[in-house]
Structure formats: structure tokens, C-alpha cells
Amino acid sequence: MSVIKHSTRVTICGEDYTIRSDSPPEHTRQVAAYVDAKITEVLESAAVVESH
């Protein structure tokens, strides 16, 4: 039995990524938004030189 893989484009910290997952695209976008918000929070709270 094959599992359907969805390709979903997301942006995290200004970088575009294509995520392949068996999760629905909306879930993938929600997770990416959460990760983006947390990374932004960390970058704003500390003197970090680069985001990678």
C-alpha cells in the first residue's frame, strides 16, 4: 500500500522550502509557521549574527 506524499511550499526565516510529507498540506504549513515564529523569537531575543 503506498502512502500519498504531498509537496508543500513553505517559508521559514525568509527561505523557501518544499516539504514532502504524508501529512495534509495545511498541517505542514501550520508546523512551518510555528517553526518560523519560534526562530524569529530566538533571533529577536539574542545577539545572533546569522540565522542559519
CNS distance restraints for C-alpha pairs under 8 A (distance, minus, plus):
assign (resid   3 and name CA) (resid  22 and name CA) 6.65 0.50 0.50
assign (resid   4 and name CA) (resid  22 and name CA) 5.80 0.50 0.50
assign (resid   5 and name CA) (resid  20 and name CA) 6.05 0.50 0.50
assign (resid   5 and name CA) (resid  21 and name CA) 5.13 0.50 0.50
assign (resid   5 and name CA) (resid  22 and name CA) 4.51 0.50 0.50
assign (resid   5 and name CA) (resid  23 and name CA) 7.62 0.50 0.50
assign (resid   6 and name CA) (resid  19 and name CA) 7.86 0.50 0.50
assign (resid   6 and name CA) (resid  20 and name CA) 5.45 0.50 0.50
assign (resid   6 and name CA) (resid  21 and name CA) 5.36 0.50 0.50
assign (resid   6 and name CA) (resid  22 and name CA) 5.89 0.50 0.50
assign (resid   6 and name CA) (resid  23 and name CA) 7.13 0.50 0.50
assign (resid   6 and name CA) (resid  24 and name CA) 6.92 0.50 0.50
assign (resid   6 and name CA) (resid  25 and name CA) 6.56 0.50 0.50
assign (resid   7 and name CA) (resid  18 and name CA) 6.25 0.50 0.50
assign (resid   7 and name CA) (resid  19 and name CA) 5.53 0.50 0.50
assign (resid   7 and name CA) (resid  20 and name CA) 4.48 0.50 0.50
assign (resid   7 and name CA) (resid  21 and name CA) 6.67 0.50 0.50
assign (resid   7 and name CA) (resid  25 and name CA) 7.45 0.50 0.50
assign (resid   8 and name CA) (resid  18 and name CA) 5.45 0.50 0.50
assign (resid   8 and name CA) (resid  19 and name CA) 5.20 0.50 0.50
assign (resid   8 and name CA) (resid  20 and name CA) 6.47 0.50 0.50
assign (resid   8 and name CA) (resid  25 and name CA) 5.73 0.50 0.50
assign (resid   8 and name CA) (resid  28 and name CA) 7.11 0.50 0.50
assign (resid   8 and name CA) (resid  29 and name CA) 7.53 0.50 0.50
assign (resid   9 and name CA) (resid  16 and name CA) 6.86 0.50 0.50
assign (resid   9 and name CA) (resid  17 and name CA) 5.62 0.50 0.50
assign (resid   9 and name CA) (resid  18 and name CA) 4.37 0.50 0.50
assign (resid   9 and name CA) (resid  19 and name CA) 6.28 0.50 0.50
assign (resid  10 and name CA) (resid  16 and name CA) 5.73 0.50 0.50
assign (resid  10 and name CA) (resid  17 and name CA) 5.34 0.50 0.50
assign (resid  10 and name CA) (resid  18 and name CA) 6.30 0.50 0.50
assign (resid  10 and name CA) (resid  19 and name CA) 7.38 0.50 0.50
assign (resid  10 and name CA) (resid  29 and name CA) 6.32 0.50 0.50
assign (resid  10 and name CA) (resid  32 and name CA) 6.53 0.50 0.50
assign (resid  11 and name CA) (resid  15 and name CA) 5.31 0.50 0.50
assign (resid  11 and name CA) (resid  16 and name CA) 4.40 0.50 0.50
assign (resid  11 and name CA) (resid  17 and name CA) 6.09 0.50 0.50
assign (resid  11 and name CA) (resid  32 and name CA) 7.27 0.50 0.50
assign (resid  11 and name CA) (resid  36 and name CA) 7.79 0.50 0.50
assign (resid  12 and name CA) (resid  16 and name CA) 6.54 0.50 0.50
assign (resid  12 and name CA) (resid  17 and name CA) 7.57 0.50 0.50
assign (resid  12 and name CA) (resid  32 and name CA) 6.56 0.50 0.50
assign (resid  12 and name CA) (resid  33 and name CA) 7.30 0.50 0.50
assign (resid  12 and name CA) (resid  35 and name CA) 7.23 0.50 0.50
assign (resid  12 and name CA) (resid  36 and name CA) 4.91 0.50 0.50
assign (resid  13 and name CA) (resid  36 and name CA) 5.88 0.50 0.50
assign (resid  13 and name CA) (resid  39 and name CA) 7.35 0.50 0.50
assign (resid  13 and name CA) (resid  40 and name CA) 7.14 0.50 0.50
assign (resid  13 and name CA) (resid  51 and name CA) 7.62 0.50 0.50
assign (resid  19 and name CA) (resid  28 and name CA) 7.68 0.50 0.50
assign (resid  21 and name CA) (resid  28 and name CA) 7.81 0.50 0.50
assign (resid  23 and name CA) (resid  27 and name CA) 6.46 0.50 0.50
assign (resid  23 and name CA) (resid  28 and name CA) 6.65 0.50 0.50
assign (resid  24 and name CA) (resid  28 and name CA) 6.58 0.50 0.50
assign (resid  25 and name CA) (resid  29 and name CA) 6.19 0.50 0.50
assign (resid  26 and name CA) (resid  30 and name CA) 6.19 0.50 0.50
assign (resid  27 and name CA) (resid  31 and name CA) 6.22 0.50 0.50
assign (resid  28 and name CA) (resid  32 and name CA) 6.15 0.50 0.50
assign (resid  29 and name CA) (resid  33 and name CA) 6.08 0.50 0.50
assign (resid  30 and name CA) (resid  34 and name CA) 6.24 0.50 0.50
assign (resid  31 and name CA) (resid  35 and name CA) 6.22 0.50 0.50
assign (resid  32 and name CA) (resid  36 and name CA) 6.01 0.50 0.50
assign (resid  33 and name CA) (resid  37 and name CA) 6.10 0.50 0.50
assign (resid  34 and name CA) (resid  38 and name CA) 6.23 0.50 0.50
assign (resid  35 and name CA) (resid  39 and name CA) 6.12 0.50 0.50
assign (resid  36 and name CA) (resid  40 and name CA) 6.08 0.50 0.50
assign (resid  37 and name CA) (resid  41 and name CA) 6.10 0.50 0.50
assign (resid  38 and name CA) (resid  42 and name CA) 6.28 0.50 0.50
assign (resid  39 and name CA) (resid  43 and name CA) 6.14 0.50 0.50
assign (resid  40 and name CA) (resid  44 and name CA) 6.08 0.50 0.50
assign (resid  41 and name CA) (resid  45 and name CA) 6.23 0.50 0.50
assign (resid  42 and name CA) (resid  46 and name CA) 6.39 0.50 0.50
assign (resid  43 and name CA) (resid  47 and name CA) 7.20 0.50 0.50
assign (resid  43 and name CA) (resid  48 and name CA) 6.11 0.50 0.50
assign (resid  43 and name CA) (resid  51 and name CA) 7.29 0.50 0.50
